[in-house]
């Protein structure tokens, strides 16, 4: 029993989080050896969210949640980064995993170019 609980039954608490769902990154490409301002669009973003590259190649700094649907940040692409798509994801401060919402119709990705 907890506190003033008097029903002698185990209480169950369910904590649910709404996962952030990024849908696009603008611009959708960045050059090797550069730092580029980007805007990530999607839904369910919370203040304090982190932006990351699923492959760990890119680094994101100056991340600011502008609204529940938009984040601005700077992405740094190392000079030796492999060329091609990098999936970008968002994690809210509650630790809930982001949803990889990329599909044929939407791509929360950034293309590394020369």
Residue pairs with C-beta under 8 A, 6 or more apart in sequence:
1 8
2 11
5 11
17 92
17 94
17 95
17 96
18 44
18 96
19 44
19 92
19 96
19 97
19 98
19 99
20 42
20 43
20 44
20 45
20 46
20 49
20 90
20 91
20 92
20 96
20 98
20 99
21 42
21 43
21 44
21 98
21 99
21 101
22 40
22 41
22 42
22 88
22 89
22 90
22 98
22 99
22 101
22 108
23 41
23 42
23 43
23 101
23 106
23 108
24 40
24 41
24 42
24 106
24 107
24 108
25 38
25 39
25 40
25 41
25 88
25 107
25 108
25 109
25 110
26 38
26 39
26 41
27 36
27 38
28 107
28 109
28 110
28 111
29 110
29 111
29 112
29 113
30 36
30 38
30 58
30 75
30 77
30 110
30 111
30 112
30 113
31 77
31 112
31 113
31 114
32 77
32 78
32 79
32 80
32 81
32 83
32 112
32 113
32 114
33 77
33 78
33 79
34 76
34 77
35 74
35 75
35 76
35 77
36 74
36 75
36 77
37 72
37 73
37 74
38 72
38 73
38 74
38 75
38 110
39 70
39 71
39 72
40 51
40 70
40 71
40 72
40 73
40 88
40 90
40 108
41 69
41 70
42 69
42 70
42 71
42 90
42 101
42 108
43 68
43 69
44 68
44 92
45 65
45 67
45 68
45 69
45 70
45 71
45 90
45 92
46 65
46 68
46 92
46 93
46 94
47 65
47 93
48 65
48 92
48 93
49 63
49 65
49 71
49 90
49 91
49 92
49 93
50 60
50 63
50 90
50 91
50 93
51 60
51 63
51 71
51 73
51 88
51 89
51 90
52 60
52 88
52 89
52 90
52 91
53 59
53 60
53 86
53 87
53 88
53 89
53 110
54 86
54 87
54 88
54 89
54 100
55 86
55 87
57 77
57 78
57 81
57 82
57 86
57 112
58 75
58 76
58 77
58 81
58 86
58 88
58 110
58 112
59 75
59 76
60 73
60 74
60 75
60 76
61 73
61 74
61 76
62 72
62 73
62 74
63 71
63 72
63 73
64 71
64 72
64 73
65 71
66 72
71 90
75 110
77 112
81 112
82 112
83 112
83 113
83 114
84 111
84 112
85 107
85 109
85 110
85 111
85 112
86 109
86 110
86 111
86 112
87 100
87 102
87 108
87 109
88 108
88 109
88 110
89 98
89 100
89 108
90 98
91 97
91 98
92 98
100 108
101 108
102 108
102 109
